[in-house]
């Protein structure tokens, strides 16, 4: 039955996880990730270097990669598609190990079971899927280069940099959510619990008999210990294993209930509000955009130089952040339309990894994010390319990564994108 829900993007899913591991080893951002995601990982790498820390990821997958939209389509519910975009939410069980080191000394290690979620976005018009490998004439000098080269590095002949749409399909968002149990690990795990419980019971029975039953031959005492282990091990091992899983379920469920309660109907409210301005709006695209912007701004050496941030200096505590993962919930606190601009206040739960004075620690935190956009915005998935020129000196530069022209220091402000004006953590 589950085979009918296997992801159409299993290869891209597996490739992204492999590239994510490779990024932790080499710093090379995943090519399967969209622009904002790649830039965030570049910023995270620089943050780690600044704090003298390195990270190593090991992600071991288990089972099939499942495509959630196939569930909804089977039920006759279309949650992931519209006229312009197809959003595919995929998940797989994994065992993730993360290790942080400082000066070649391990300072943090965590190995746990998760469900990793990926959102993959592509235009509904599938003929655009291979644009990245197309030859394209540089709008400035006329030289021919691959589209992905112009996107990632700029024109190798004239040095021009360009703003262009993402070359879909791309991974726009990813996050890890703790899993109660990985099905493929359940039977081997249960066997280990039974084996260790049997050994402990056997040793306990033997020691007890040795102390209380004087004069009985040693082989007989050993036999009694083995019998006790064989009889009691499976029973108590089974009870302890599932007791452990029930306790884990309770812990994860209480956290999820808290997030759900505080972001109640968040998706429905955001969809209802923003689809009024653009029928092609999708929650998944917006969710990925918010997460990418928050990550990028927090990890920036100078957030005020990020072209999509127009707020005050951030809380200095953010300089300690090493990783930010989606916590699983986003709610709409308020929304207003004023002077042709949409202003929204969002609450978003994030899993943060922080370099504290006591060591590296993980936190589940609620962030408040204020954003605004021109009310006439439209999501346009069609391919476009535009040279970035400084209006003051005419120089071309990478405006995805810089808010000011590196040649004359003039500001370059995006006209058709979300602008973050505030990021705070409620006390």
PyMOL commands that set and color helices and strands:
alter all, ss='L'
color gray80, all
select helices_A, chain A and resi 2-5+10-26+35-50+68-74+126-128+131-133+147-152+183-212+218-262+266-274+283-299+303-305+316-320
alter helices_A, ss='H'
color red, helices_A
select strands_A, chain A and resi 53-67+85-102+105-123+135-137+144-146+162-164+170-178+321-338+341-356+359-374+385-387+419-425
alter strands_A, ss='S'
color yellow, strands_A
deselect
rebuild
show_as cartoon
